[in-house]
Amino acid sequence: MGKIVAISVLVLLLGITEANADIVELTLAAEGRYDVNSGPWEMDFDLGVTFTEISHVYMDWSGEITAGLAFDDTTPGPQPFPLDVGISAYLGPNPWPRLTDVYGGEATYPEPEGFDSRTEFGLPGSTTWSDLLDGHGTLQIDYAVLGGPYVIYVESGFVDLNSATLIVEGTPVPEPATVIFLALGVLGFCMGRRER
């Protein structure tokens, strides 16, 4: 009976340990200006944590966006108008890139529009977080524009990124020391019950 109790308590304790979601934050050195002429910023990262499950991934970023000027090629006598530009963050393909972005600037043009937001990476189609469970990945940040084949920018806007932090929320794999500590505690509990 003592062995069954010990195993049950150990499974329960391990289940409780794994149910607690942790938030891991990685501050990025991605500050700077992003525009039509700048290349993407890219980084291979190691979060220092292995996960059994990842539930959400975010970018927490801040800065200022200055819109561009565009015109609609389908309208006779085009008059340039302010149009949002933005910044996008990509996590590698699985099987498609996971993406999150921030756009703005149109409402305050020609002055910049500030942003300070936490945006969540989407999971398109059959995409998962399985490739990030080991805590390693590649992140890319790049300038982004709206529009399409008929909307043409005549003046490119830009984004000044002041700070960026990658945030991963998930269930970390318990450290071996934690598992051993829990097992010893259960063993001590069962031994104490047996001596009574």
C-alpha positions in Angstrom: 0.0 0.0 0.0 2.9 2.4 0.9 4.4 1.9 -2.6 1.1 2.8 -4.3 0.7 5.9 -2.1 4.4 6.9 -2.8 3.9 6.6 -6.6 0.5 8.4 -6.5 2.0 11.3 -4.5 5.1 11.5 -6.8 2.9 11.6 -9.9 0.6 14.2 -8.3 3.6 16.4 -7.3 5.2 16.1 -10.8 1.8 17.0 -12.3 1.6 20.1 -10.1 5.1 21.1 -11.0 4.4 20.8 -14.7 1.1 22.7 -14.5 2.7 25.9 -13.4 3.4 28.0 -16.5 6.5 30.0 -16.5 7.2 33.2 -18.5 10.7 33.5 -20.0 11.8 36.9 -21.2 14.7 37.6 -23.6 15.7 41.3 -24.0 16.8 41.9 -27.6 19.5 44.3 -28.9 17.3 45.2 -31.9 17.0 49.0 -31.4 17.3 51.3 -34.3 15.6 52.6 -37.4 13.8 50.2 -39.8 12.9 51.5 -43.3 12.7 50.5 -46.9 16.5 50.5 -47.2 17.4 48.7 -44.0 17.9 45.0 -43.9 16.2 42.7 -41.4 17.7 42.3 -37.9 18.2 38.6 -37.1 19.3 36.6 -34.1 19.7 33.0 -33.1 18.6 32.7 -29.5 18.8 30.3 -26.5 16.3 30.9 -23.8 18.1 28.6 -21.4 14.9 26.7 -20.7 13.5 23.5 -22.1 9.7 23.3 -22.3 7.2 20.4 -22.4 4.6 22.8 -23.8 4.5 26.4 -25.1 1.2 28.2 -24.9 1.9 31.8 -26.1 4.8 33.8 -27.6 4.8 37.6 -27.6 6.9 40.6 -28.6 6.9 43.4 -26.1 8.2 46.4 -28.0 8.1 50.2 -28.1 9.1 53.0 -30.3 7.7 55.5 -32.9 6.3 55.0 -36.4 6.3 57.7 -39.0 3.8 56.9 -41.9 4.7 57.0 -45.5 2.8 58.9 -48.3 1.1 56.8 -50.9 -1.4 57.1 -53.8 -4.0 54.7 -55.3 -3.0 53.9 -58.9 -6.7 53.2 -59.8 -7.9 56.7 -58.9 -7.5 59.4 -61.6 -5.3 62.4 -60.6 -3.8 60.6 -57.6 -3.4 62.7 -54.5 -0.8 61.4 -52.0 -2.2 60.4 -48.7 -0.6 59.2 -45.4 -0.5 55.4 -45.0 0.6 53.3 -42.1 3.9 51.5 -42.1 5.1 49.0 -39.6 7.5 46.5 -38.2 7.2 42.7 -38.2 8.8 40.0 -36.2 9.1 36.4 -37.5 10.0 33.2 -35.8 11.3 30.5 -38.2 9.0 28.2 -40.3 7.1 25.3 -38.8 6.0 24.8 -41.6 5.3 28.6 -42.0 6.8 31.5 -40.2 5.0 32.7 -37.1 4.4 36.4 -37.3 3.5 39.4 -35.2 3.5 43.1 -36.2 2.7 46.7 -35.3 1.5 49.3 -37.8 0.8 53.0 -37.4 1.7 56.6 -38.2 -1.2 57.5 -40.4 -3.2 59.3 -37.7 -0.4 61.5 -36.6 1.4 62.1 -40.0 3.8 63.9 -40.5 4.6 63.5 -36.8 5.5 60.1 -35.5 3.1 57.9 -33.6 4.4 56.2 -30.5 3.7 52.6 -29.6 4.3 50.5 -26.5 2.6 47.2 -27.0 2.7 43.4 -26.4 1.6 41.6 -29.6 1.2 37.8 -29.8 2.7 35.6 -32.6 0.1 33.9 -34.6 0.1 30.1 -35.5 -1.2 29.9 -39.1 -2.5 26.6 -40.4 -0.8 23.5 -38.9 2.0 25.5 -37.4 3.0 24.7 -33.8 5.7 25.7 -31.2 7.4 22.3 -31.3 10.6 23.6 -32.8 11.0 26.0 -29.8 10.5 23.4 -27.0 14.3 23.1 -26.6 14.5 26.9 -26.0 16.4 27.6 -29.3 15.2 29.5 -32.3 15.8 32.3 -34.8 14.0 35.6 -34.7 13.9 38.2 -37.4 12.6 41.8 -37.3 12.0 43.8 -40.5 10.3 46.8 -41.9 6.8 46.3 -43.3 4.3 48.2 -45.5 0.6 47.9 -46.3 -0.9 48.4 -49.7 -1.0 46.1 -52.7 -0.5 46.2 -56.5 -2.4 49.5 -56.9 -1.3 51.4 -53.7 2.2 52.8 -54.3 4.3 54.6 -51.7 5.9 57.8 -53.0 7.5 58.5 -49.6 8.6 55.7 -47.4 7.9 55.9 -43.7 10.1 54.4 -41.0 10.0 52.8 -37.6 12.3 53.8 -34.7 12.4 50.7 -32.4 13.4 51.7 -28.9 13.1 48.3 -27.1 12.1 44.8 -27.9 11.6 41.7 -25.6 10.7 38.2 -26.7 8.3 36.6 -24.2 7.6 32.8 -24.1 4.9 31.4 -21.9 4.9 27.7 -21.3 5.6 24.7 -19.1 9.2 24.1 -18.4 10.7 20.7 -18.0 11.4 20.2 -14.2 15.1 20.4 -13.4 16.6 17.0 -12.3 17.4 18.4 -8.9 13.7 19.4 -8.4 12.5 15.9 -9.4 15.1 14.3 -7.0 14.0 16.6 -4.2 10.4 15.7 -4.7 11.1 12.0 -4.9 13.1 12.2 -1.6 10.3 14.1 0.0 7.8 11.4 -1.0 10.1 8.6 0.1 10.5 10.3 3.5 6.8 10.7 3.8 6.2 7.1 3.1 9.0 5.9 5.3 7.6 8.0 8.2 4.1 6.4 7.7 5.6 2.9 7.6 7.3 3.4 11.0 4.1 4.3 12.8 
